[in-house]
Amino acid sequence: MHQQYEILDTRGLRCPLPLLKAKRAISELAVGEQLMVLVTDPSSQDDFKAWASIAKHDLLSMEQVANEFHFLLRKN
């Protein structure tokens, strides 16, 4: 089965590293492709919301799973 998105695992990294790695990873995707970012830093929630808005990418979902945050972004 073909996966619908790329996965970027930044668990264990502190801000701003998860966001910087996500910026680099999404820049390598084609428009319309999706990136799932796995993060453990709780301060990342506001950072990812703000960055997606500024960068004009779609934040499709943001969920907390135990002590992790999963952000699904679509490149625009």
mmCIF file of the N, C-alpha and C atoms, coordinates in Angstrom:
data_MODEL
# 
_entry.id   MODEL 
# 
loop_
_atom_site.group_PDB 
_atom_site.id 
_atom_site.type_symbol 
_atom_site.label_atom_id 
_atom_site.label_alt_id 
_atom_site.label_comp_id 
_atom_site.label_asym_id 
_atom_site.label_entity_id 
_atom_site.label_seq_id 
_atom_site.pdbx_PDB_ins_code 
_atom_site.Cartn_x 
_atom_site.Cartn_y 
_atom_site.Cartn_z 
_atom_site.occupancy 
_atom_site.B_iso_or_equiv 
_atom_site.pdbx_formal_charge 
_atom_site.auth_seq_id 
_atom_site.auth_comp_id 
_atom_site.auth_asym_id 
_atom_site.auth_atom_id 
_atom_site.pdbx_PDB_model_num 
ATOM 1   N N  . MET A 1 1  ? 0.842  -1.182 0.000  1.00 0.00 ? 1  MET A N  1 
ATOM 2   C CA . MET A 1 1  ? 0.000  0.000  0.000  1.00 0.00 ? 1  MET A CA 1 
ATOM 3   C C  . MET A 1 1  ? 0.887  1.246  0.000  1.00 0.00 ? 1  MET A C  1 
ATOM 4   N N  . HIS A 1 2  ? 0.556  2.197  -0.829 1.00 0.00 ? 2  HIS A N  1 
ATOM 5   C CA . HIS A 1 2  ? 1.336  3.429  -0.954 1.00 0.00 ? 2  HIS A CA 1 
ATOM 6   C C  . HIS A 1 2  ? 0.986  4.390  0.177  1.00 0.00 ? 2  HIS A C  1 
ATOM 7   N N  . GLN A 1 3  ? 2.010  4.876  0.851  1.00 0.00 ? 3  GLN A N  1 
ATOM 8   C CA . GLN A 1 3  ? 1.791  5.824  1.943  1.00 0.00 ? 3  GLN A CA 1 
ATOM 9   C C  . GLN A 1 3  ? 1.363  7.169  1.378  1.00 0.00 ? 3  GLN A C  1 
ATOM 10  N N  . GLN A 1 4  ? 0.481  7.854  2.070  1.00 0.00 ? 4  GLN A N  1 
ATOM 11  C CA . GLN A 1 4  ? -0.083 9.109  1.588  1.00 0.00 ? 4  GLN A CA 1 
ATOM 12  C C  . GLN A 1 4  ? 0.796  10.310 1.902  1.00 0.00 ? 4  GLN A C  1 
ATOM 13  N N  . TYR A 1 5  ? 1.784  10.151 2.763  1.00 0.00 ? 5  TYR A N  1 
ATOM 14  C CA . TYR A 1 5  ? 2.604  11.291 3.152  1.00 0.00 ? 5  TYR A CA 1 
ATOM 15  C C  . TYR A 1 5  ? 3.997  10.840 3.562  1.00 0.00 ? 5  TYR A C  1 
ATOM 16  N N  . GLU A 1 6  ? 4.925  11.784 3.523  1.00 0.00 ? 6  GLU A N  1 
ATOM 17  C CA . GLU A 1 6  ? 6.275  11.560 4.036  1.00 0.00 ? 6  GLU A CA 1 
ATOM 18  C C  . GLU A 1 6  ? 6.220  11.735 5.551  1.00 0.00 ? 6  GLU A C  1 
ATOM 19  N N  . ILE A 1 7  ? 7.087  11.023 6.261  1.00 0.00 ? 7  ILE A N  1 
ATOM 20  C CA . ILE A 1 7  ? 7.151  11.155 7.713  1.00 0.00 ? 7  ILE A CA 1 
ATOM 21  C C  . ILE A 1 7  ? 8.500  11.737 8.103  1.00 0.00 ? 7  ILE A C  1 
ATOM 22  N N  . LEU A 1 8  ? 8.456  12.752 8.957  1.00 0.00 ? 8  LEU A N  1 
ATOM 23  C CA . LEU A 1 8  ? 9.665  13.364 9.505  1.00 0.00 ? 8  LEU A CA 1 
ATOM 24  C C  . LEU A 1 8  ? 9.620  13.171 11.017 1.00 0.00 ? 8  LEU A C  1 
ATOM 25  N N  . ASP A 1 9  ? 10.563 12.413 11.544 1.00 0.00 ? 9  ASP A N  1 
ATOM 26  C CA . ASP A 1 9  ? 10.606 12.112 12.969 1.00 0.00 ? 9  ASP A CA 1 
ATOM 27  C C  . ASP A 1 9  ? 11.571 13.072 13.658 1.00 0.00 ? 9  ASP A C  1 
ATOM 28  N N  . THR A 1 10 ? 11.030 14.024 14.416 1.00 0.00 ? 10 THR A N  1 
ATOM 29  C CA . THR A 1 10 ? 11.875 14.970 15.153 1.00 0.00 ? 10 THR A CA 1 
ATOM 30  C C  . THR A 1 10 ? 11.688 14.777 16.657 1.00 0.00 ? 10 THR A C  1 
ATOM 31  N N  . ARG A 1 11 ? 11.205 13.612 17.056 1.00 0.00 ? 11 ARG A N  1 
ATOM 32  C CA . ARG A 1 11 ? 10.990 13.346 18.481 1.00 0.00 ? 11 ARG A CA 1 
ATOM 33  C C  . ARG A 1 11 ? 12.312 13.458 19.236 1.00 0.00 ? 11 ARG A C  1 
ATOM 34  N N  . GLY A 1 12 ? 12.244 14.102 20.397 1.00 0.00 ? 12 GLY A N  1 
ATOM 35  C CA . GLY A 1 12 ? 13.428 14.273 21.224 1.00 0.00 ? 12 GLY A CA 1 
ATOM 36  C C  . GLY A 1 12 ? 14.173 15.570 20.957 1.00 0.00 ? 12 GLY A C  1 
ATOM 37  N N  . LEU A 1 13 ? 13.833 16.269 19.878 1.00 0.00 ? 13 LEU A N  1 
ATOM 38  C CA . LEU A 1 13 ? 14.492 17.532 19.561 1.00 0.00 ? 13 LEU A CA 1 
ATOM 39  C C  . LEU A 1 13 ? 13.703 18.692 20.157 1.00 0.00 ? 13 LEU A C  1 
ATOM 40  N N  . ARG A 1 14 ? 14.422 19.710 20.584 1.00 0.00 ? 14 ARG A N  1 
ATOM 41  C CA . ARG A 1 14 ? 13.789 20.906 21.152 1.00 0.00 ? 14 ARG A CA 1 
ATOM 42  C C  . ARG A 1 14 ? 13.648 21.978 20.073 1.00 0.00 ? 14 ARG A C  1 
ATOM 43  N N  . CYS A 1 15 ? 12.659 22.835 20.254 1.00 0.00 ? 15 CYS A N  1 
ATOM 44  C CA . CYS A 1 15 ? 12.476 23.956 19.344 1.00 0.00 ? 15 CYS A CA 1 
ATOM 45  C C  . CYS A 1 15 ? 13.743 24.797 19.327 1.00 0.00 ? 15 CYS A C  1 
ATOM 46  N N  . PRO A 1 16 ? 14.140 25.294 18.181 1.00 0.00 ? 16 PRO A N  1 
ATOM 47  C CA . PRO A 1 16 ? 13.413 25.358 16.907 1.00 0.00 ? 16 PRO A CA 1 
ATOM 48  C C  . PRO A 1 16 ? 13.742 24.221 15.944 1.00 0.00 ? 16 PRO A C  1 
ATOM 49  N N  . LEU A 1 17 ? 14.493 23.203 16.383 1.00 0.00 ? 17 LEU A N  1 
ATOM 50  C CA . LEU A 1 17 ? 14.935 22.159 15.449 1.00 0.00 ? 17 LEU A CA 1 
ATOM 51  C C  . LEU A 1 17 ? 13.806 21.435 14.722 1.00 0.00 ? 17 LEU A C  1 
ATOM 52  N N  . PRO A 1 18 ? 12.712 21.022 15.376 1.00 0.00 ? 18 PRO A N  1 
ATOM 53  C CA . PRO A 1 18 ? 11.642 20.353 14.621 1.00 0.00 ? 18 PRO A CA 1 
ATOM 54  C C  . PRO A 1 18 ? 11.105 21.217 13.475 1.00 0.00 ? 18 PRO A C  1 
ATOM 55  N N  . LEU A 1 19 ? 10.934 22.501 13.741 1.00 0.00 ? 19 LEU A N  1 
ATOM 56  C CA . LEU A 1 19 ? 10.415 23.401 12.722 1.00 0.00 ? 19 LEU A CA 1 
ATOM 57  C C  . LEU A 1 19 ? 11.421 23.601 11.590 1.00 0.00 ? 19 LEU A C  1 
ATOM 58  N N  . LEU A 1 20 ? 12.685 23.755 11.930 1.00 0.00 ? 20 LEU A N  1 
ATOM 59  C CA . LEU A 1 20 ? 13.712 23.926 10.891 1.00 0.00 ? 20 LEU A CA 1 
ATOM 60  C C  . LEU A 1 20 ? 13.809 22.693 10.005 1.00 0.00 ? 20 LEU A C  1 
ATOM 61  N N  . LYS A 1 21 ? 13.738 21.522 10.620 1.00 0.00 ? 21 LYS A N  1 
ATOM 62  C CA . LYS A 1 21 ? 13.793 20.282 9.837  1.00 0.00 ? 21 LYS A CA 1 
ATOM 63  C C  . LYS A 1 21 ? 12.539 20.125 8.964  1.00 0.00 ? 21 LYS A C  1 
ATOM 64  N N  . ALA A 1 22 ? 11.385 20.563 9.484  1.00 0.00 ? 22 ALA A N  1 
ATOM 65  C CA . ALA A 1 22 ? 10.148 20.497 8.708  1.00 0.00 ? 22 ALA A CA 1 
ATOM 66  C C  . ALA A 1 22 ? 10.213 21.435 7.508  1.00 0.00 ? 22 ALA A C  1 
ATOM 67  N N  . LYS A 1 23 ? 10.771 22.634 7.706  1.00 0.00 ? 23 LYS A N  1 
ATOM 68  C CA . LYS A 1 23 ? 10.913 23.580 6.596  1.00 0.00 ? 23 LYS A CA 1 
ATOM 69  C C  . LYS A 1 23 ? 11.764 22.972 5.486  1.00 0.00 ? 23 LYS A C  1 
ATOM 70  N N  . ARG A 1 24 ? 12.870 22.357 5.868  1.00 0.00 ? 24 ARG A N  1 
ATOM 71  C CA . ARG A 1 24 ? 13.755 21.742 4.879  1.00 0.00 ? 24 ARG A CA 1 
ATOM 72  C C  . ARG A 1 24 ? 13.049 20.587 4.161  1.00 0.00 ? 24 ARG A C  1 
ATOM 73  N N  . ALA A 1 25 ? 12.358 19.741 4.934  1.00 0.00 ? 25 ALA A N  1 
ATOM 74  C CA . ALA A 1 25 ? 11.698 18.569 4.353  1.00 0.00 ? 25 ALA A CA 1 
ATOM 75  C C  . ALA A 1 25 ? 10.568 18.973 3.398  1.00 0.00 ? 25 ALA A C  1 
ATOM 76  N N  . ILE A 1 26 ? 9.773  19.964 3.779  1.00 0.00 ? 26 ILE A N  1 
ATOM 77  C CA . ILE A 1 26 ? 8.639  20.347 2.929  1.00 0.00 ? 26 ILE A CA 1 
ATOM 78  C C  . ILE A 1 26 ? 9.128  21.044 1.659  1.00 0.00 ? 26 ILE A C  1 
ATOM 79  N N  . SER A 1 27 ? 10.299 21.674 1.737  1.00 0.00 ? 27 SER A N  1 
ATOM 80  C CA . SER A 1 27 ? 10.830 22.343 0.545  1.00 0.00 ? 27 SER A CA 1 
ATOM 81  C C  . SER A 1 27 ? 11.207 21.330 -0.540 1.00 0.00 ? 27 SER A C  1 
ATOM 82  N N  . GLU A 1 28 ? 11.430 20.085 -0.147 1.00 0.00 ? 28 GLU A N  1 
ATOM 83  C CA . GLU A 1 28 ? 11.807 19.045 -1.104 1.00 0.00 ? 28 GLU A CA 1 
ATOM 84  C C  . GLU A 1 28 ? 10.598 18.326 -1.701 1.00 0.00 ? 28 GLU A C  1 
ATOM 85  N N  . LEU A 1 29 ? 9.396  18.642 -1.210 1.00 0.00 ? 29 LEU A N  1 
ATOM 86  C CA . LEU A 1 29 ? 8.178  18.011 -1.714 1.00 0.00 ? 29 LEU A CA 1 
ATOM 87  C C  . LEU A 1 29 ? 7.600  18.809 -2.870 1.00 0.00 ? 29 LEU A C  1 
ATOM 88  N N  . ALA A 1 30 ? 6.803  18.139 -3.681 1.00 0.00 ? 30 ALA A N  1 
ATOM 89  C CA . ALA A 1 30 ? 6.075  18.807 -4.758 1.00 0.00 ? 30 ALA A CA 1 
ATOM 90  C C  . ALA A 1 30 ? 4.810  19.436 -4.166 1.00 0.00 ? 30 ALA A C  1 
ATOM 91  N N  . VAL A 1 31 ? 4.301  20.468 -4.817 1.00 0.00 ? 31 VAL A N  1 
ATOM 92  C CA . VAL A 1 31 ? 3.062  21.107 -4.379 1.00 0.00 ? 31 VAL A CA 1 
ATOM 93  C C  . VAL A 1 31 ? 1.967  20.038 -4.302 1.00 0.00 ? 31 VAL A C  1 
ATOM 94  N N  . GLY A 1 32 ? 1.233  20.041 -3.194 1.00 0.00 ? 32 GLY A N  1 
ATOM 95  C CA . GLY A 1 32 ? 0.155  19.073 -2.985 1.00 0.00 ? 32 GLY A CA 1 
ATOM 96  C C  . GLY A 1 32 ? 0.573  17.861 -2.181 1.00 0.00 ? 32 GLY A C  1 
ATOM 97  N N  . GLU A 1 33 ? 1.883  17.605 -2.088 1.00 0.00 ? 33 GLU A N  1 
ATOM 98  C CA . GLU A 1 33 ? 2.335  16.468 -1.292 1.00 0.00 ? 33 GLU A CA 1 
ATOM 99  C C  . GLU A 1 33 ? 2.240  16.801 0.190  1.00 0.00 ? 33 GLU A C  1 
ATOM 100 N N  . GLN A 1 34 ? 2.194  15.746 1.021  1.00 0.00 ? 34 GLN A N  1 
ATOM 101 C CA . GLN A 1 34 ? 1.969  15.927 2.445  1.00 0.00 ? 34 GLN A CA 1 
ATOM 102 C C  . GLN A 1 34 ? 3.146  15.445 3.280  1.00 0.00 ? 34 GLN A C  1 
ATOM 103 N N  . LEU A 1 35 ? 3.306  16.078 4.440  1.00 0.00 ? 35 LEU A N  1 
ATOM 104 C CA . LEU A 1 35 ? 4.380  15.758 5.367  1.00 0.00 ? 35 LEU A CA 1 
ATOM 105 C C  . LEU A 1 35 ? 3.796  15.602 6.760  1.00 0.00 ? 35 LEU A C  1 
ATOM 106 N N  . MET A 1 36 ? 4.070  14.454 7.382  1.00 0.00 ? 36 MET A N  1 
ATOM 107 C CA . MET A 1 36 ? 3.684  14.210 8.780  1.00 0.00 ? 36 MET A CA 1 
ATOM 108 C C  . MET A 1 36 ? 4.929  14.427 9.628  1.00 0.00 ? 36 MET A C  1 
ATOM 109 N N  . VAL A 1 37 ? 4.831  15.343 10.598 1.00 0.00 ? 37 VAL A N  1 
ATOM 110 C CA . VAL A 1 37 ? 5.958  15.637 11.475 1.00 0.00 ? 37 VAL A CA 1 
ATOM 111 C C  . VAL A 1 37 ? 5.624  15.137 12.878 1.00 0.00 ? 37 VAL A C  1 
ATOM 112 N N  . LEU A 1 38 ? 6.507  14.308 13.430 1.00 0.00 ? 38 LEU A N  1 
ATOM 113 C CA . LEU A 1 38 ? 6.340  13.767 14.773 1.00 0.00 ? 38 LEU A CA 1 
ATOM 114 C C  . LEU A 1 38 ? 7.236  14.572 15.715 1.00 0.00 ? 38 LEU A C  1 
ATOM 115 N N  . VAL A 1 39 ? 6.645  15.153 16.750 1.00 0.00 ? 39 VAL A N  1 
ATOM 116 C CA . VAL A 1 39 ? 7.356  16.087 17.628 1.00 0.00 ? 39 VAL A CA 1 
ATOM 117 C C  . VAL A 1 39 ? 7.026  15.763 19.092 1.00 0.00 ? 39 VAL A C  1 
ATOM 118 N N  . THR A 1 40 ? 8.001  15.947 19.986 1.00 0.00 ? 40 THR A N  1 
ATOM 119 C CA . THR A 1 40 ? 7.737  15.768 21.413 1.00 0.00 ? 40 THR A CA 1 
ATOM 120 C C  . THR A 1 40 ? 7.789  17.082 22.184 1.00 0.00 ? 40 THR A C  1 
ATOM 121 N N  . ASP A 1 41 ? 8.266  18.155 21.587 1.00 0.00 ? 41 ASP A N  1 
ATOM 122 C CA . ASP A 1 41 ? 8.363  19.444 22.266 1.00 0.00 ? 41 ASP A CA 1 
ATOM 123 C C  . ASP A 1 41 ? 6.977  20.096 22.298 1.00 0.00 ? 41 ASP A C  1 
ATOM 124 N N  . PRO A 1 42 ? 6.379  20.279 23.499 1.00 0.00 ? 42 PRO A N  1 
ATOM 125 C CA . PRO A 1 42 ? 5.025  20.835 23.575 1.00 0.00 ? 42 PRO A CA 1 
ATOM 126 C C  . PRO A 1 42 ? 4.905  22.254 23.026 1.00 0.00 ? 42 PRO A C  1 
ATOM 127 N N  . SER A 1 43 ? 5.981  23.015 23.016 1.00 0.00 ? 43 SER A N  1 
ATOM 128 C CA . SER A 1 43 ? 5.909  24.381 22.488 1.00 0.00 ? 43 SER A CA 1 
ATOM 129 C C  . SER A 1 43 ? 5.765  24.399 20.968 1.00 0.00 ? 43 SER A C  1 
ATOM 130 N N  . SER A 1 44 ? 5.902  23.249 20.345 1.00 0.00 ? 44 SER A N  1 
ATOM 131 C CA . SER A 1 44 ? 5.830  23.172 18.882 1.00 0.00 ? 44 SER A CA 1 
ATOM 132 C C  . SER A 1 44 ? 4.434  23.453 18.341 1.00 0.00 ? 44 SER A C  1 
ATOM 133 N N  . GLN A 1 45 ? 3.401  23.282 19.148 1.00 0.00 ? 45 GLN A N  1 
ATOM 134 C CA . GLN A 1 45 ? 2.034  23.469 18.649 1.00 0.00 ? 45 GLN A CA 1 
ATOM 135 C C  . GLN A 1 45 ? 1.824  24.866 18.077 1.00 0.00 ? 45 GLN A C  1 
ATOM 136 N N  . ASP A 1 46 ? 2.142  25.877 18.854 1.00 0.00 ? 46 ASP A N  1 
ATOM 137 C CA . ASP A 1 46 ? 1.969  27.253 18.380 1.00 0.00 ? 46 ASP A CA 1 
ATOM 138 C C  . ASP A 1 46 ? 2.909  27.553 17.222 1.00 0.00 ? 46 ASP A C  1 
ATOM 139 N N  . ASP A 1 47 ? 4.140  27.020 17.298 1.00 0.00 ? 47 ASP A N  1 
ATOM 140 C CA . ASP A 1 47 ? 5.126  27.265 16.242 1.00 0.00 ? 47 ASP A CA 1 
ATOM 141 C C  . ASP A 1 47 ? 4.652  26.724 14.895 1.00 0.00 ? 47 ASP A C  1 
ATOM 142 N N  . PHE A 1 48 ? 4.136  25.506 14.886 1.00 0.00 ? 48 PHE A N  1 
ATOM 143 C CA . PHE A 1 48 ? 3.705  24.901 13.626 1.00 0.00 ? 48 PHE A CA 1 
ATOM 144 C C  . PHE A 1 48 ? 2.467  25.597 13.066 1.00 0.00 ? 48 PHE A C  1 
ATOM 145 N N  . LYS A 1 49 ? 1.544  25.997 13.941 1.00 0.00 ? 49 LYS A N  1 
ATOM 146 C CA . LYS A 1 49 ? 0.354  26.726 13.479 1.00 0.00 ? 49 LYS A CA 1 
ATOM 147 C C  . LYS A 1 49 ? 0.761  28.041 12.821 1.00 0.00 ? 49 LYS A C  1 
ATOM 148 N N  . ALA A 1 50 ? 1.623  28.787 13.491 1.00 0.00 ? 50 ALA A N  1 
ATOM 149 C CA . ALA A 1 50 ? 2.060  30.086 12.967 1.00 0.00 ? 50 ALA A CA 1 
ATOM 150 C C  . ALA A 1 50 ? 2.844  29.927 11.675 1.00 0.00 ? 50 ALA A C  1 
ATOM 151 N N  . TRP A 1 51 ? 3.769  28.987 11.648 1.00 0.00 ? 51 TRP A N  1 
ATOM 152 C CA . TRP A 1 51 ? 4.601  28.798 10.452 1.00 0.00 ? 51 TRP A CA 1 
ATOM 153 C C  . TRP A 1 51 ? 3.757  28.365 9.251  1.00 0.00 ? 51 TRP A C  1 
ATOM 154 N N  . ALA A 1 52 ? 2.820  27.433 9.451  1.00 0.00 ? 52 ALA A N  1 
ATOM 155 C CA . ALA A 1 52 ? 1.977  26.976 8.340  1.00 0.00 ? 52 ALA A CA 1 
ATOM 156 C C  . ALA A 1 52 ? 1.198  28.148 7.758  1.00 0.00 ? 52 ALA A C  1 
ATOM 157 N N  . SER A 1 53 ? 0.709  29.009 8.607  1.00 0.00 ? 53 SER A N  1 
ATOM 158 C CA . SER A 1 53 ? -0.045 30.172 8.147  1.00 0.00 ? 53 SER A CA 1 
ATOM 159 C C  . SER A 1 53 ? 0.848  31.145 7.374  1.00 0.00 ? 53 SER A C  1 
ATOM 160 N N  . ILE A 1 54 ? 2.004  31.454 7.914  1.00 0.00 ? 54 ILE A N  1 
ATOM 161 C CA . ILE A 1 54 ? 2.930  32.394 7.270  1.00 0.00 ? 54 ILE A CA 1 
ATOM 162 C C  . ILE A 1 54 ? 3.450  31.835 5.946  1.00 0.00 ? 54 ILE A C  1 
ATOM 163 N N  . ALA A 1 55 ? 3.791  30.537 5.945  1.00 0.00 ? 55 ALA A N  1 
ATOM 164 C CA . ALA A 1 55 ? 4.372  29.906 4.752  1.00 0.00 ? 55 ALA A CA 1 
ATOM 165 C C  . ALA A 1 55 ? 3.302  29.512 3.734  1.00 0.00 ? 55 ALA A C  1 
ATOM 166 N N  . LYS A 1 56 ? 2.023  29.682 4.095  1.00 0.00 ? 56 LYS A N  1 
ATOM 167 C CA . LYS A 1 56 ? 0.884  29.370 3.218  1.00 0.00 ? 56 LYS A CA 1 
ATOM 168 C C  . LYS A 1 56 ? 0.761  27.876 2.911  1.00 0.00 ? 56 LYS A C  1 
ATOM 169 N N  . HIS A 1 57 ? 1.210  27.033 3.856  1.00 0.00 ? 57 HIS A N  1 
ATOM 170 C CA . HIS A 1 57 ? 0.988  25.593 3.738  1.00 0.00 ? 57 HIS A CA 1 
ATOM 171 C C  . HIS A 1 57 ? -0.273 25.264 4.539  1.00 0.00 ? 57 HIS A C  1 
ATOM 172 N N  . ASP A 1 58 ? -0.931 24.165 4.190  1.00 0.00 ? 58 ASP A N  1 
ATOM 173 C CA . ASP A 1 58 ? -2.133 23.759 4.915  1.00 0.00 ? 58 ASP A CA 1 
ATOM 174 C C  . ASP A 1 58 ? -1.752 22.849 6.070  1.00 0.00 ? 58 ASP A C  1 
ATOM 175 N N  . LEU A 1 59 ? -2.170 23.227 7.283  1.00 0.00 ? 59 LEU A N  1 
ATOM 176 C CA . LEU A 1 59 ? -2.031 22.347 8.442  1.00 0.00 ? 59 LEU A CA 1 
ATOM 177 C C  . LEU A 1 59 ? -3.304 21.517 8.485  1.00 0.00 ? 59 LEU A C  1 
ATOM 178 N N  . LEU A 1 60 ? -3.234 20.313 7.925  1.00 0.00 ? 60 LEU A N  1 
ATOM 179 C CA . LEU A 1 60 ? -4.422 19.472 7.758  1.00 0.00 ? 60 LEU A CA 1 
ATOM 180 C C  . LEU A 1 60 ? -4.905 18.896 9.079  1.00 0.00 ? 60 LEU A C  1 
ATOM 181 N N  . SER A 1 61 ? -3.961 18.538 9.946  1.00 0.00 ? 61 SER A N  1 
ATOM 182 C CA . SER A 1 61 ? -4.356 18.016 11.254 1.00 0.00 ? 61 SER A CA 1 
ATOM 183 C C  . SER A 1 61 ? -3.222 18.215 12.244 1.00 0.00 ? 61 SER A C  1 
ATOM 184 N N  . MET A 1 62 ? -3.623 18.282 13.492 1.00 0.00 ? 62 MET A N  1 
ATOM 185 C CA . MET A 1 62 ? -2.674 18.416 14.587 1.00 0.00 ? 62 MET A CA 1 
ATOM 186 C C  . MET A 1 62 ? -3.279 17.618 15.727 1.00 0.00 ? 62 MET A C  1 
ATOM 187 N N  . GLU A 1 63 ? -2.601 16.553 16.133 1.00 0.00 ? 63 GLU A N  1 
ATOM 188 C CA . GLU A 1 63 ? -3.151 15.759 17.217 1.00 0.00 ? 63 GLU A CA 1 
ATOM 189 C C  . GLU A 1 63 ? -2.068 15.378 18.203 1.00 0.00 ? 63 GLU A C  1 
ATOM 190 N N  . GLN A 1 64 ? -2.511 15.196 19.443 1.00 0.00 ? 64 GLN A N  1 
ATOM 191 C CA . GLN A 1 64 ? -1.604 14.754 20.483 1.00 0.00 ? 64 GLN A CA 1 
ATOM 192 C C  . GLN A 1 64 ? -1.849 13.276 20.712 1.00 0.00 ? 64 GLN A C  1 
ATOM 193 N N  . VAL A 1 65 ? -0.769 12.492 20.661 1.00 0.00 ? 65 VAL A N  1 
ATOM 194 C CA . VAL A 1 65 ? -0.829 11.059 20.903 1.00 0.00 ? 65 VAL A CA 1 
ATOM 195 C C  . VAL A 1 65 ? 0.152  10.789 22.041 1.00 0.00 ? 65 VAL A C  1 
ATOM 196 N N  . ALA A 1 66 ? -0.376 10.542 23.232 1.00 0.00 ? 66 ALA A N  1 
ATOM 197 C CA . ALA A 1 66 ? 0.444  10.403 24.443 1.00 0.00 ? 66 ALA A CA 1 
ATOM 198 C C  . ALA A 1 66 ? 1.259  11.687 24.609 1.00 0.00 ? 66 ALA A C  1 
ATOM 199 N N  . ASN A 1 67 ? 2.569  11.593 24.624 1.00 0.00 ? 67 ASN A N  1 
ATOM 200 C CA . ASN A 1 67 ? 3.422  12.775 24.799 1.00 0.00 ? 67 ASN A CA 1 
ATOM 201 C C  . ASN A 1 67 ? 3.987  13.280 23.483 1.00 0.00 ? 67 ASN A C  1 
ATOM 202 N N  . GLU A 1 68 ? 3.352  12.914 22.392 1.00 0.00 ? 68 GLU A N  1 
ATOM 203 C CA . GLU A 1 68 ? 3.805  13.339 21.065 1.00 0.00 ? 68 GLU A CA 1 
ATOM 204 C C  . GLU A 1 68 ? 2.752  14.200 20.402 1.00 0.00 ? 68 GLU A C  1 
ATOM 205 N N  . PHE A 1 69 ? 3.234  15.016 19.464 1.00 0.00 ? 69 PHE A N  1 
ATOM 206 C CA . PHE A 1 69 ? 2.346  15.828 18.642 1.00 0.00 ? 69 PHE A CA 1 
ATOM 207 C C  . PHE A 1 69 ? 2.598  15.439 17.199 1.00 0.00 ? 69 PHE A C  1 
ATOM 208 N N  . HIS A 1 70 ? 1.523  15.215 16.459 1.00 0.00 ? 70 HIS A N  1 
ATOM 209 C CA . HIS A 1 70 ? 1.612  14.840 15.046 1.00 0.00 ? 70 HIS A CA 1 
ATOM 210 C C  . HIS A 1 70 ? 0.981  15.940 14.221 1.00 0.00 ? 70 HIS A C  1 
ATOM 211 N N  . PHE A 1 71 ? 1.788  16.521 13.331 1.00 0.00 ? 71 PHE A N  1 
ATOM 212 C CA . PHE A 1 71 ? 1.333  17.603 12.466 1.00 0.00 ? 71 PHE A CA 1 
ATOM 213 C C  . PHE A 1 71 ? 1.329  17.098 11.031 1.00 0.00 ? 71 PHE A C  1 
ATOM 214 N N  . LEU A 1 72 ? 0.184  17.190 10.372 1.00 0.00 ? 72 LEU A N  1 
ATOM 215 C CA . LEU A 1 72 ? 0.091  16.804 8.965  1.00 0.00 ? 72 LEU A CA 1 
ATOM 216 C C  . LEU A 1 72 ? -0.059 18.073 8.138  1.00 0.00 ? 72 LEU A C  1 
ATOM 217 N N  . LEU A 1 73 ? 0.925  18.296 7.284  1.00 0.00 ? 73 LEU A N  1 
ATOM 218 C CA . LEU A 1 73 ? 0.980  19.509 6.454  1.00 0.00 ? 73 LEU A CA 1 
ATOM 219 C C  . LEU A 1 73 ? 0.883  19.147 4.984  1.00 0.00 ? 73 LEU A C  1 
ATOM 220 N N  . ARG A 1 74 ? 0.273  20.035 4.201  1.00 0.00 ? 74 ARG A N  1 
ATOM 221 C CA . ARG A 1 74 ? 0.243  19.888 2.741  1.00 0.00 ? 74 ARG A CA 1 
ATOM 222 C C  . ARG A 1 74 ? 0.954  21.085 2.149  1.00 0.00 ? 74 ARG A C  1 
ATOM 223 N N  . LYS A 1 75 ? 1.898  20.819 1.271  1.00 0.00 ? 75 LYS A N  1 
ATOM 224 C CA . LYS A 1 75 ? 2.658  21.903 0.634  1.00 0.00 ? 75 LYS A CA 1 
ATOM 225 C C  . LYS A 1 75 ? 1.794  22.619 -0.382 1.00 0.00 ? 75 LYS A C  1 
ATOM 226 N N  . ASN A 1 76 ? 1.828  23.942 -0.328 1.00 0.00 ? 76 ASN A N  1 
ATOM 227 C CA . ASN A 1 76 ? 1.130  24.768 -1.320 1.00 0.00 ? 76 ASN A CA 1 
ATOM 228 C C  . ASN A 1 76 ? 2.145  25.534 -2.139 1.00 0.00 ? 76 ASN A C  1 
# 
